[in-house]
Amino acid sequence: MKPQILSTWPGYTAAAATRDVFAGVTVAMVAIPLCLAIAIASGAEPIHGLITAIVGGFLISALGGSHVQIGGPTGAFIVVVYDVISQHGMDGLVLATLIAGVILSLAALFRAGSLIAHVPEPVINGFTVGIAVIIATSQLPDFLGIPLNDAPAHFLGKLAAIWQARDQIALPSFAIGLATMAAIVLLRRFFPRFPGLILAVAGASGLAFMSLPDVATIGSRFGALPTEFPWPTLPQITYERVLELLPSALIIAFLAGIESLLSAMVADRMTKNVHRPNAELMSQGVANLACAAFGSLPATGAIARTATNIRAGGTTPVAGMVHAGVILLVFLFAAPLANYLALPALGGLLLLTAWNMSEPHHWRSYVTAGPVSDRGLFVLTLVLTVFTDLTVAIATGVAIGLALRLKRRKVPPQDWTPPDR
């Protein structure tokens, strides 16, 4: 349960501080456009993405069990957050995040951090690919410049609405989206140490501002972003409201726990360190309680941003805290510039994020390697995620996966006699 920063602080040197500051600034430049895009795709105000990265990102690094974890909003939450906001409003999301924070904190106290090893991998892969499909579909209207207001939330309904509006595709918006994607890919390929995401999005948005005034921007869609940091408040809490939002809160807690611990495991492989899973869970709980108090989105460990932190030279939790501080400075002094970011550019960014999230280099192994039951479980979870909802997909996938695992262990049946009735 001991935060990693307390272990890394003794013997902390000026050289390590320099590396952490450089890594924190680099990750912040990557995180800013992503946080804005994730918030918009989730149906929230863009500024909520930055607040989540500031509050959640700082606490996840300061209290977490990983040396290099970077926290904030992630693409995995888009689907569940969008559903909660559409059904219960932003106040409902805040309460669900608050409940999720309590669940994660209790899970840490009961030492549940090691239980991730028992979640079947095909289930994780299936709903990750399913979420990527839904994210990509949700970004097509902005990417193509289609004015699709009040689009159906369901996957098939949204696809049908996009197809019916295909004659409204705006070529300037499409060009800006493609240019953003091409710039991100090229910058990653040839200049991997550059903050390619913000350079690509800012460059494409600048091009749109100068020569394509009809391309939608954050400012034209949402109005001017606020420049004052909000004061903490609490949502209205009633017994009935808690029961109503408990299923969504459980999904948020599950996703936060799974993604943060997976990210910490990936970071361990890259750095040869060992994370503390229960401290990590506790940091997720506290971070989500704080995010709820500031009325923002759920937070968790972000695998891509954590990997960026490692590649940029981050070695201790200080890098993640610097990342949150830099985003706060941008929020306070440069938020008006975000009003000019083009929505097709952010749509292109999230399309690439969804592609990377789905890990296409593993697709073949998902459906051809391993036991037939694992392949079927992957397909089942994927289909349920896309065509039903995450609650059904995760509950069904985990239940069947655990049953298959018990069967493979060939556990002998217990002695059992019928009870007298």
Secondary structure, 3 states (H helix, E strand, C coil): CCCHHHHHCCCCCHHHHHHHHHHHHHHHHHHHHHHHHHHHHCCCCHHHHHHHHHHHHHHHHHHCCCCCCCEECCHHHHHHHHHHHHHHHHHHHHHHHHHHHHHHHHHHHCCCHHHHHHCCHHHHHHHHHHHHHHHHHHHHHHHHCCCCCCCCCCHHHHHHHHHHCHHHCCHHHHHHHHHHHHHHHHHHHHCCCCCHHHHHHHHHHHHHHHHCCCCCEHHHHHCCCCCCCCCCCCCCCCHHHHHHHHHHHHHHHHHHHHHHHHHHHHHHHHHCCCCCHHHHHHHHHHHHHHHHHCCCCCCEECHHHHHHHHHCCCCCCHHHHHHHHHHHHHHHHHHHHHCCCEHHHHHHHHHHHHHHHCCHHHHHHHHHCCCHHHHHHHHHHHHHHHHCCHHHHHHHHHHHHHHHHHHHCCCCCCCCCCCCC
